Amino acid sequence: MQFPFLDLLEGNWQDIKQELDSVLFDEVKKDKDYFKPWPEKEIYQGKWDVFGLYAWDEKLEKNCEMCPKTTELVEEIPGLKTAGFSALAPQTHIKPHQGYEENPVLRGHLGLIIPKPSASCWLRVDDKKYTWEPGKAFVFDDHLWHEAHNESNAWRFILLFDFLRS
């Protein structure tokens, strides 16, 4: 396997999902907004929120304390730049875009909570179309044109992470 850490993430995906569930439960219970809108609002229509653990090398300590196992796992990714939970609302479209020229990274996704049918929620990278599956991860080149759609009536949650090309 080109990225051995994917096995580690997939093998522990239920622990990661459990920490996501705890954050979501705590958010409702305490009436908090732990998830924040993705900052580049011009690239999406709908609602795309994130709960960050790492933001371009900066460890977001309070969030990491809420998700210690997930933090421990993503810290095993060589060249880690960003990591966190990505929440894509129903009927949301992330428009075709490319990653930052000055920070070319590979991006990984680990499926956690995926709407059914899974074909209603997808990612296109150049000419390749991906659908997420709970507990399954994949990596793509963030500098290639990519877009995502959640055409379902349920939220999609993944673990999103960026790391340096080796």
HUNOR-V960959 format. One record per run of one state. SS is the DSSP state (helix for helix, strand for strand, loop for the rest). FROM is the first residue (numbers start at 1). LEN is the number of residues. Records with the same first field share a line. If there is no record, write none. Layout:
BEGIN
SS->FROM-LEN + FROM-LEN
END
This chain:
BEGIN
loop->1-4 + 12-1 + 30-6 + 38-3 + 46-2 + 56-2 + 60-1 + 67-1 + 75-5 + 89-3 + 98-3 + 104-1 + 114-4 + 126-2 + 132-5 + 142-4 + 151-5 + 165-2
helix->5-7 + 13-17 + 41-3 + 61-6 + 68-7 + 101-3 + 118-3
strand->36-2 + 44-2 + 48-8 + 58-2 + 80-9 + 92-6 + 105-9 + 121-5 + 128-4 + 137-5 + 146-5 + 156-9
END
